[in-house]
Amino acid sequence: MTDEPDTTADRRPGGRTARIRAQVLDAVRAELAERGHEGLTMEGVATRAGVHRATVYRRWRDVGGLLVDVIDAAGEMDWQPPDTGSLRGDLTALNQEIQESLLVQPSVAVALMAASFHSERAAQAQTRLWTHRYAQCEILVERAVERGEAPSQHTDARSLLIAATAPLYHQLVLLRLDPDPRLPERAAEAAVLALRAGAFSVRRDESV
Amino acid sequence: MTDEPDTTADRRPGGRTARIRAQVLDAVRAELAERGHEGLTMEGVATRAGVHRATVYRRWRDVGGLLVDVIDAAGEMDWQPPDTGSLRGDLTALNQEIQESLLVQPSVAVALMAASFHSERAAQAQTRLWTHRYAQCEILVERAVERGEAPSQHTDARSLLIAATAPLYHQLVLLRLDPDPRLPERAAEAAVLALRAGAFSVRRDESV
């Protein structure tokens, strides 16, 4: 373990501060995946990360602070929504990515959802992350409108995206049904068919 | 507290055994709603129910046993799916019921979902209950086919039902977005539009 006081030079991106954060958040993800949030402790994370406990307490204060930071770090990732050339293809690819993140064993994504039931701060961070991700995905709908795949400019993109992706979360996380390899495409297809049939439209009086 | 040994007469429905179960499960629901599953203890339930701890341990063994029984009891309820005269109306009514159960404060339904992340037995009981409820709701699709609202006999009823209801769970339980009073109807409408456009069909080679 090494933990000298930070110098100014160490605070630059890629410097010591960033390196310690990366080590600690890697340890949080590993502990979450192995033990769930119930088994997450400041001590366990410090030991696994090879960082002084005092540093972990000073920067993250408590387990809630670790959870919030690991969720925030996911939002800082350079994630790009799929771009396959069709809305159906994009939503299918998005759903495949979601399905993988939920099925990988152990799943950090599922562990973070479980933690959000128990930590109000983690829940808020999670809501911020989801909101950001769905906002990033609105480009899929904009591209679909440009290609003439979506009926008008008056599409409620977030409702469409939630309709397309919600069945994955519902089946795998809450219902815990056996995974269906066709579900990513079928859920995408159903959302696109509903869109073309006039669902998810923003009425003028609501779009103000 | 009263807890004499059961007599045969007490085991009949409505007898002493059934009454003690009702008291204990009422206490489990109240404790879950107030404290979440983390705060659920055999002692807390026994005290709240006014039943001897020894009885609670003997019949339910541990907290997992209490969770399983409270979920199983929900499945034993005489619940009937809505029957409004149209598929869209039925799915909207179903979604309204779901939305209420998720938004009531405190929500036993949400507490049970949280518990299912931590107890494999509770998760299995929950999956049984969901599977049973979705099976009960298949009648909505059968009626829609009879009324000519659904395009054919080859509709995958469960996929349709999951598509209609999943956005409620996703928005309220996982995303924790502000409740949208129009969501029950909009999610129902999107599912019906997708159905009419050919989504949720069982291809012949899959229906064997």
Interface residues (C-beta under 8 A of the other chain):
Chain A: G36 E38 V110 M113 A114 S116 F117 H118 A123 Q126 T127 W130 T131 S159 I162 A163 T165 A166 P167 Y169 H170 Q171 V173 L174 L175 R176 L177 R186 A187 E189 A190 A191 L193 A194 R196 A197 G198 A199 F200
Chain B: G36 E38 V110 M113 A114 S116 F117 H118 A123 Q126 T127 W130 T131 S159 I162 A163 T165 A166 P167 Y169 H170 Q171 V173 L174 L175 R176 L177 R186 A187 E189 A190 A191 L193 A194 R196 A197 G198 A199 F200
